[in-house]
């Protein structure tokens, strides 16, 4: 499954007339997790991290190491990067921390060299 196919699947699963009240069912989460595993690096772990944290795509894409406290298992988003313009702390599960500990992740996530 390509990254674009996976994204269309996730979007389709989450679309309802009342999106704010919609949550993924357990079977949908398992399907998405499996799809992310099959895609591999980098989109698979990114998708898994999105599922684990509930963070927005652009928040994850712009993540900086200085926002993370892996010891305390928390990701502190400054209000300048949140939709509601409020500071936001996201707790990190063991699996989320394992994803961030992957040696394939660049030293400065969110900072492109291009």
LOBA-430083 format. One record per residue: chain; x, y, z of N, C-alpha, C, O in turn. Coordinates in Angstrom, 2 decimals, padded with zeros to 5 digits, m for minus. Last residue first. Layout:
N
+------+---------+---------+---------+---------+---------+---------+---------+---------+---------+---------+---------+---------+
! unit !     nc1 !     nc2 !     nc3 !    cac1 !    cac2 !    cac3 !     cc1 !     cc2 !     cc3 !     oc1 !     oc2 !     oc3 !
+------+---------+---------+---------+---------+---------+---------+---------+---------+---------+---------+---------+---------+
!    A !       X !       Y !       Z !       X !       Y !       Z !       X !       Y !       Z !       X !       Y !       Z !
...
+------+---------+---------+---------+---------+---------+---------+---------+---------+---------+---------+---------+---------+
***
This chain:
114
+------+---------+---------+---------+---------+---------+---------+---------+---------+---------+---------+---------+---------+
! unit !     nc1 !     nc2 !     nc3 !    cac1 !    cac2 !    cac3 !     cc1 !     cc2 !     cc3 !     oc1 !     oc2 !     oc3 !
+------+---------+---------+---------+---------+---------+---------+---------+---------+---------+---------+---------+---------+
!    A !  016.57 !  021.42 !  003.10 !  016.33 !  021.93 !  001.73 !  015.75 !  023.31 !  001.77 !  015.48 !  023.90 !  000.72 !
!    A !  016.69 !  020.41 !  005.55 !  017.95 !  020.94 !  005.02 !  017.75 !  021.58 !  003.66 !  018.67 !  022.22 !  003.13 !
!    A !  014.12 !  021.12 !  007.90 !  014.54 !  020.58 !  006.61 !  015.87 !  021.21 !  006.19 !  016.12 !  022.39 !  006.46 !
!    A !  013.10 !  020.33 !  010.89 !  014.02 !  021.29 !  010.29 !  014.60 !  020.67 !  009.03 !  015.47 !  019.79 !  009.09 !
!    A !  011.58 !  018.29 !  011.85 !  010.92 !  019.55 !  011.60 !  011.80 !  020.60 !  010.98 !  011.32 !  021.66 !  010.58 !
!    A !  014.15 !  016.90 !  013.88 !  012.90 !  016.75 !  013.17 !  012.23 !  018.10 !  013.00 !  012.29 !  018.96 !  013.88 !
!    A !  017.24 !  016.70 !  013.96 !  016.39 !  017.88 !  014.13 !  015.10 !  017.70 !  013.36 !  014.95 !  018.29 !  012.29 !
!    A !  018.31 !  014.18 !  013.45 !  018.60 !  014.85 !  014.72 !  017.71 !  016.03 !  014.99 !  017.43 !  016.33 !  016.15 !
!    A !  015.92 !  011.89 !  011.94 !  016.95 !  012.93 !  011.89 !  017.13 !  013.62 !  013.24 !  016.21 !  013.64 !  014.06 !
!    A !  015.56 !  008.46 !  012.69 !  014.97 !  009.79 !  012.78 !  016.09 !  010.83 !  012.74 !  017.09 !  010.68 !  013.44 !
!    A !  016.80 !  006.03 !  012.86 !  016.59 !  006.59 !  011.53 !  016.01 !  007.99 !  011.53 !  015.97 !  008.65 !  010.49 !
!    A !  016.79 !  005.08 !  015.46 !  018.01 !  005.75 !  014.97 !  017.86 !  006.36 !  013.59 !  018.71 !  007.15 !  013.17 !
!    A !  013.98 !  005.75 !  017.43 !  014.47 !  005.06 !  016.23 !  015.69 !  005.80 !  015.69 !  015.64 !  007.01 !  015.49 !
!    A !  012.78 !  007.10 !  019.45 !  014.14 !  006.60 !  019.70 !  014.75 !  005.90 !  018.49 !  015.91 !  005.51 !  018.53 !
!    A !  010.21 !  007.49 !  018.56 !  011.12 !  008.64 !  018.57 !  012.57 !  008.23 !  018.80 !  013.48 !  008.94 !  018.39 !
!    A !  009.21 !  004.92 !  019.01 !  009.23 !  005.46 !  017.64 !  010.23 !  006.61 !  017.56 !  011.00 !  006.70 !  016.61 !
!    A !  009.41 !  004.83 !  021.78 !  010.20 !  003.90 !  020.97 !  010.31 !  004.39 !  019.54 !  011.37 !  004.29 !  018.92 !
!    A !  007.47 !  006.74 !  022.46 !  008.88 !  007.01 !  022.78 !  009.79 !  006.09 !  021.96 !  010.83 !  006.53 !  021.48 !
!    A !  005.20 !  005.32 !  021.64 !  005.52 !  006.61 !  021.02 !  006.98 !  006.96 !  021.25 !  007.66 !  007.44 !  020.34 !
!    A !  005.32 !  003.15 !  023.42 !  005.46 !  002.91 !  021.98 !  005.80 !  004.20 !  021.24 !  006.61 !  004.19 !  020.32 !
!    A !  004.89 !  004.40 !  025.89 !  006.14 !  003.69 !  025.64 !  006.38 !  003.50 !  024.15 !  007.49 !  003.68 !  023.66 !
!    A !  003.28 !  007.59 !  025.13 !  003.29 !  006.20 !  025.57 !  004.67 !  005.59 !  025.33 !  005.51 !  006.18 !  024.65 !
!    A !  003.30 !  010.90 !  026.15 !  003.87 !  009.94 !  025.20 !  003.87 !  008.53 !  025.82 !  004.42 !  008.33 !  026.91 !
!    A !  000.96 !  013.58 !  026.34 !  001.68 !  012.48 !  026.98 !  002.14 !  011.47 !  025.93 !  001.45 !  011.23 !  024.94 !
!    A !  001.30 !  016.82 !  025.33 !  000.82 !  015.52 !  024.87 !  001.63 !  014.44 !  025.57 !  002.85 !  014.37 !  025.41 !
!    A !  000.32 !  020.03 !  026.12 !  001.21 !  018.92 !  026.46 !  000.56 !  017.61 !  026.07 ! m000.58 !  017.34 !  026.43 !
!    A !  000.19 !  023.19 !  024.68 ! m000.46 !  021.88 !  024.78 !  000.58 !  020.83 !  025.10 !  001.61 !  020.74 !  024.43 !
!    A ! m000.74 !  026.62 !  024.65 !  000.27 !  025.60 !  024.92 ! m000.45 !  024.27 !  025.13 ! m001.54 !  024.22 !  025.68 !
!    A ! m002.97 !  027.73 !  022.10 ! m002.70 !  027.49 !  023.52 ! m001.58 !  026.46 !  023.63 ! m001.48 !  025.54 !  022.82 !
!    A ! m004.07 !  028.04 !  019.55 ! m003.12 !  029.05 !  020.06 ! m002.93 !  028.96 !  021.57 ! m002.75 !  029.98 !  022.25 !
!    A ! m005.47 !  026.05 !  018.35 ! m006.21 !  026.92 !  019.26 ! m005.34 !  027.98 !  019.94 ! m005.81 !  028.72 !  020.79 !
!    A ! m003.46 !  024.80 !  016.86 ! m004.60 !  025.39 !  016.18 ! m005.35 !  026.38 !  017.07 ! m005.80 !  027.43 !  016.60 !
!    A ! m000.04 !  025.49 !  017.74 ! m001.30 !  024.78 !  017.92 ! m002.44 !  025.54 !  017.26 ! m002.41 !  026.77 !  017.13 !
!    A !  002.34 !  026.87 !  017.71 !  002.19 !  025.74 !  016.78 !  000.89 !  024.97 !  016.94 !  000.72 !  023.91 !  016.34 !
!    A !  002.34 !  028.77 !  019.65 !  002.59 !  029.24 !  018.28 !  002.39 !  028.13 !  017.25 !  002.28 !  028.40 !  016.05 !
!    A !  002.20 !  027.39 !  022.03 !  000.95 !  027.92 !  021.46 !  001.12 !  028.42 !  020.02 !  000.15 !  028.48 !  019.27 !
!    A !  004.28 !  024.45 !  021.83 !  004.06 !  025.87 !  022.16 !  002.81 !  026.38 !  021.45 !  002.41 !  025.87 !  020.40 !
!    A !  003.90 !  021.26 !  023.13 !  003.70 !  022.08 !  021.94 !  003.49 !  023.53 !  022.36 !  002.60 !  023.81 !  023.17 !
!    A !  005.73 !  018.90 !  024.57 !  005.16 !  020.21 !  024.88 !  005.11 !  021.05 !  023.61 !  006.13 !  021.50 !  023.10 !
!    A !  005.39 !  015.64 !  025.28 !  005.71 !  016.51 !  024.15 !  004.98 !  017.83 !  024.41 !  003.75 !  017.86 !  024.48 !
!    A !  006.71 !  013.37 !  027.68 !  005.76 !  014.41 !  027.32 !  006.30 !  015.22 !  026.14 !  007.50 !  015.46 !  026.03 !
!    A !  008.32 !  011.70 !  029.38 !  007.36 !  011.15 !  028.41 !  006.26 !  012.16 !  028.07 !  005.07 !  011.87 !  028.16 !
!    A !  010.37 !  012.41 !  030.87 !  009.06 !  012.66 !  031.47 !  007.94 !  012.12 !  030.58 !  006.77 !  012.10 !  030.97 !
!    A !  012.28 !  011.63 !  028.98 !  012.35 !  011.13 !  030.34 !  011.01 !  011.26 !  031.05 !  010.56 !  010.35 !  031.75 !
!    A !  011.66 !  013.13 !  026.75 !  011.43 !  011.69 !  026.70 !  011.50 !  011.06 !  028.08 !  010.84 !  010.05 !  028.32 !
!    A !  010.38 !  015.86 !  026.01 !  011.05 !  015.42 !  027.23 !  010.77 !  013.92 !  027.34 !  009.77 !  013.51 !  027.93 !
!    A !  010.42 !  017.99 !  023.18 !  010.26 !  016.65 !  023.75 !  011.03 !  016.48 !  025.05 !  012.18 !  016.92 !  025.17 !
!    A !  011.09 !  020.32 !  022.05 !  009.71 !  020.22 !  022.55 !  009.48 !  018.91 !  023.31 !  008.47 !  018.76 !  024.00 !
!    A !  013.58 !  019.98 !  021.01 !  013.49 !  020.73 !  022.26 !  012.06 !  020.80 !  022.81 !  011.86 !  021.29 !  023.92 !
!    A !  013.09 !  018.66 !  018.60 !  013.58 !  017.88 !  019.74 !  013.43 !  018.64 !  021.04 !  013.19 !  018.03 !  022.09 !
!    A !  010.00 !  019.57 !  017.05 !  011.40 !  019.89 !  017.35 !  011.83 !  019.08 !  018.57 !  011.03 !  018.84 !  019.48 !
!    A !  007.61 !  019.00 !  014.49 !  008.14 !  018.67 !  015.81 !  009.63 !  019.02 !  015.90 !  010.40 !  018.79 !  014.97 !
!    A !  006.20 !  019.40 !  012.18 !  007.02 !  020.49 !  012.66 !  007.68 !  020.24 !  014.01 !  008.24 !  021.15 !  014.61 !
!    A !  004.75 !  017.05 !  011.87 !  005.72 !  017.42 !  010.83 !  006.67 !  018.51 !  011.31 !  007.83 !  018.55 !  010.90 !
!    A !  003.05 !  017.22 !  014.08 !  004.09 !  016.18 !  014.04 !  005.16 !  016.55 !  013.03 !  006.35 !  016.39 !  013.30 !
!    A !  001.51 !  019.37 !  013.23 !  002.20 !  019.44 !  014.52 !  003.33 !  018.42 !  014.56 !  004.44 !  018.72 !  015.01 !
!    A !  000.41 !  018.43 !  010.87 !  001.38 !  019.53 !  010.80 !  002.13 !  019.72 !  012.11 !  003.28 !  020.18 !  012.11 !
!    A ! m001.32 !  016.40 !  011.91 ! m000.24 !  016.09 !  010.98 !  000.82 !  017.18 !  010.96 !  002.02 !  016.88 !  011.03 !
!    A ! m002.05 !  016.59 !  015.41 ! m002.33 !  016.93 !  014.02 ! m001.08 !  016.68 !  013.17 !  000.05 !  016.74 !  013.66 !
!    A ! m002.17 !  013.81 !  017.72 ! m001.67 !  015.12 !  017.26 ! m002.07 !  015.34 !  015.80 ! m002.37 !  014.40 !  015.07 !
!    A ! m002.70 !  011.42 !  018.79 ! m003.85 !  012.24 !  018.43 ! m003.46 !  013.62 !  017.95 ! m004.30 !  014.50 !  017.80 !
!    A ! m000.72 !  009.58 !  019.48 ! m000.77 !  010.88 !  020.17 ! m002.05 !  011.67 !  019.91 ! m002.43 !  012.51 !  020.72 !
!    A ! m001.06 !  007.26 !  017.95 ! m000.76 !  007.16 !  019.39 ! m000.96 !  008.46 !  020.14 ! m001.33 !  008.45 !  021.32 !
!    A ! m001.48 !  008.19 !  015.33 ! m002.51 !  007.41 !  016.02 ! m002.30 !  007.41 !  017.53 ! m003.25 !  007.56 !  018.29 !
!    A !  001.01 !  009.44 !  014.89 ! m000.23 !  010.22 !  014.83 ! m001.36 !  009.50 !  015.56 ! m002.10 !  010.11 !  016.31 !
!    A !  002.68 !  007.22 !  015.04 !  002.83 !  008.29 !  016.03 !  001.58 !  009.17 !  016.05 !  001.14 !  009.60 !  017.12 !
!    A !  001.84 !  005.84 !  012.76 !  001.65 !  005.23 !  014.07 !  001.74 !  006.30 !  015.17 !  000.96 !  006.27 !  016.12 !
!    A !  002.67 !  007.69 !  010.81 !  001.25 !  007.36 !  010.96 !  000.96 !  006.75 !  012.31 ! m000.04 !  007.08 !  012.95 !
!    A !  005.44 !  007.52 !  011.24 !  004.75 !  008.81 !  011.40 !  003.25 !  008.56 !  011.61 !  002.65 !  009.16 !  012.50 !
!    A !  006.02 !  004.84 !  010.64 !  006.16 !  005.33 !  012.01 !  005.47 !  006.67 !  012.25 !  004.96 !  006.93 !  013.35 !
!    A !  005.27 !  005.04 !  007.77 !  004.66 !  004.12 !  008.71 !  004.78 !  004.58 !  010.15 !  003.77 !  004.70 !  010.84 !
!    A !  006.94 !  006.94 !  006.54 !  005.51 !  007.21 !  006.69 !  004.81 !  006.29 !  007.67 !  003.85 !  006.69 !  008.34 !
!    A !  009.58 !  006.36 !  006.05 !  009.28 !  007.13 !  007.25 !  007.78 !  007.24 !  007.54 !  007.38 !  007.60 !  008.65 !
!    A !  009.42 !  002.89 !  006.94 !  010.01 !  004.21 !  007.17 !  009.88 !  005.08 !  005.94 !  010.06 !  004.56 !  004.83 !
!    A !  006.32 !  001.08 !  006.22 !  007.70 !  001.25 !  006.67 !  008.11 !  002.70 !  006.78 !  007.28 !  003.61 !  006.73 !
!    A !  003.93 ! m000.05 !  005.31 !  004.55 !  001.05 !  004.55 !  006.00 !  001.23 !  004.94 !  006.84 !  001.50 !  004.08 !
!    A !  003.11 ! m001.90 !  007.17 !  003.48 ! m002.38 !  005.84 !  004.18 ! m001.31 !  005.01 !  004.95 ! m001.64 !  004.11 !
!    A !  002.46 ! m000.30 !  009.37 !  003.58 ! m001.26 !  009.47 !  004.04 ! m001.70 !  008.10 !  005.24 ! m001.87 !  007.87 !
!    A !  000.20 !  001.02 !  008.35 !  001.41 !  001.78 !  008.65 !  002.63 !  000.87 !  008.76 !  003.71 !  001.22 !  008.29 !
!    A ! m001.57 ! m001.15 !  008.23 ! m001.19 ! m000.44 !  007.00 !  000.10 !  000.35 !  007.22 !  000.98 !  000.35 !  006.36 !
!    A ! m001.79 ! m001.73 !  010.95 ! m001.24 ! m002.74 !  010.03 ! m000.77 ! m002.08 !  008.72 !  000.28 ! m002.43 !  008.19 !
!    A ! m003.03 !  000.61 !  011.81 ! m001.73 !  000.24 !  012.36 ! m001.03 ! m000.76 !  011.42 !  000.16 ! m000.63 !  011.14 !
!    A ! m005.49 !  000.48 !  010.39 ! m004.55 !  001.57 !  010.13 ! m003.15 !  001.19 !  010.60 ! m002.17 !  001.42 !  009.88 !
!    A ! m006.58 ! m001.85 !  011.57 ! m006.37 ! m001.78 !  010.12 ! m005.34 ! m000.70 !  009.78 ! m004.43 ! m000.94 !  008.99 !
!    A ! m006.74 ! m001.04 !  014.26 ! m005.91 ! m002.19 !  013.89 ! m005.58 ! m002.18 !  012.40 ! m004.45 ! m002.45 !  012.00 !
!    A ! m008.57 !  001.06 !  013.95 ! m007.22 !  001.34 !  014.46 ! m006.28 !  000.20 !  014.09 ! m005.16 !  000.44 !  013.65 !
!    A ! m010.79 ! m000.34 !  013.10 ! m010.21 !  000.66 !  012.21 ! m008.79 !  001.00 !  012.65 ! m007.91 !  001.19 !  011.81 !
!    A ! m011.34 ! m001.88 !  015.36 ! m010.99 ! m002.55 !  014.10 ! m010.34 ! m001.59 !  013.11 ! m009.44 ! m001.98 !  012.37 !
!    A ! m012.00 !  000.19 !  017.20 ! m010.83 ! m000.68 !  017.42 ! m010.39 ! m001.37 !  016.13 ! m009.20 ! m001.44 !  015.85 !
!    A ! m012.93 !  003.19 !  015.42 ! m013.26 !  001.96 !  016.15 ! m011.99 !  001.12 !  016.27 ! m011.03 !  001.32 !  015.53 !
!    A ! m012.08 !  006.59 !  015.77 ! m011.87 !  005.33 !  015.08 ! m012.26 !  004.17 !  015.98 ! m011.94 !  004.17 !  017.17 !
!    A ! m014.66 !  008.98 !  016.31 ! m013.42 !  008.35 !  016.73 ! m013.30 !  007.04 !  015.97 ! m014.30 !  006.45 !  015.57 !
!    A ! m016.43 !  011.96 !  015.89 ! m016.03 !  010.69 !  015.31 ! m014.71 !  010.23 !  015.90 ! m013.75 !  010.99 !  015.97 !
!    A ! m017.13 !  014.47 !  016.53 ! m017.61 !  013.42 !  017.42 ! m017.14 !  012.04 !  016.98 ! m017.43 !  011.05 !  017.65 !
!    A ! m016.14 !  015.96 !  014.47 ! m015.62 !  016.22 !  015.81 ! m016.04 !  015.14 !  016.81 ! m015.36 !  014.93 !  017.81 !
!    A ! m017.63 !  015.17 !  012.19 ! m016.27 !  014.71 !  012.38 ! m015.74 !  014.92 !  013.79 ! m014.95 !  014.10 !  014.26 !
!    A ! m020.40 !  014.46 !  011.28 ! m020.04 !  015.12 !  012.52 ! m018.63 !  014.69 !  012.92 ! m018.45 !  013.92 !  013.87 !
!    A ! m020.42 !  013.02 !  008.86 ! m021.00 !  014.37 !  008.89 ! m020.62 !  015.14 !  010.16 ! m020.53 !  016.37 !  010.12 !
!    A ! m017.09 !  011.62 !  008.56 ! m018.51 !  011.49 !  008.89 ! m019.09 !  012.89 !  008.88 ! m018.33 !  013.86 !  008.90 !
!    A ! m014.00 !  010.13 !  008.01 ! m015.00 !  011.07 !  007.51 ! m016.41 !  010.67 !  007.95 ! m016.85 !  009.54 !  007.74 !
!    A ! m012.17 !  008.18 !  008.74 ! m012.48 !  009.22 !  009.72 ! m013.59 !  010.16 !  009.28 ! m014.09 !  010.93 !  010.10 !
!    A ! m011.86 !  006.58 !  006.52 ! m012.34 !  005.98 !  007.76 ! m012.80 !  007.04 !  008.76 ! m013.73 !  006.80 !  009.53 !
!    A ! m010.79 !  008.44 !  004.69 ! m012.11 !  007.86 !  004.44 ! m012.69 !  007.27 !  005.73 ! m013.87 !  007.45 !  006.00 !
!    A ! m008.29 !  008.87 !  005.87 ! m009.23 !  009.98 !  005.73 ! m010.64 !  009.45 !  005.54 ! m011.58 !  009.95 !  006.16 !
!    A ! m007.20 !  006.30 !  005.59 ! m007.38 !  006.88 !  006.92 ! m008.39 !  008.02 !  006.87 ! m009.26 !  008.12 !  007.74 !
!    A ! m007.19 !  006.07 !  002.78 ! m007.92 !  005.11 !  003.60 ! m008.21 !  005.70 !  004.97 ! m009.33 !  005.61 !  005.46 !
!    A ! m005.50 !  008.15 !  002.00 ! m006.90 !  008.16 !  001.55 ! m007.74 !  007.22 !  002.40 ! m008.89 !  007.54 !  002.72 !
!    A ! m003.12 !  007.21 !  003.19 ! m003.70 !  008.47 !  003.64 ! m005.17 !  008.55 !  003.24 ! m006.01 !  008.96 !  004.04 !
!    A ! m002.70 !  004.88 !  001.70 ! m002.91 !  004.79 !  003.14 ! m003.58 !  006.06 !  003.65 ! m004.52 !  005.99 !  004.45 !
!    A ! m002.28 !  005.95 ! m000.83 ! m003.39 !  005.04 ! m000.61 ! m003.74 !  004.96 !  000.87 ! m004.91 !  004.98 !  001.25 !
!    A !  000.07 !  007.40 ! m000.29 ! m001.14 !  008.13 ! m000.68 ! m002.39 !  007.26 ! m000.52 ! m003.44 !  007.75 ! m000.12 !
!    A !  001.86 !  005.35 !  000.34 !  001.54 !  006.34 !  001.37 !  000.27 !  007.09 !  001.00 ! m000.54 !  007.39 !  001.88 !
!    A !  000.64 !  002.16 ! m000.93 !  001.45 !  003.38 ! m000.99 !  001.01 !  004.35 !  000.09 ! m000.05 !  004.20 !  000.69 !
!    A !  000.85 ! m001.17 !  000.00 !  000.00 !  000.00 !  000.00 !  000.90 !  001.24 !  000.00 !  001.81 !  001.35 !  000.82 !
+------+---------+---------+---------+---------+---------+---------+---------+---------+---------+---------+---------+---------+
***
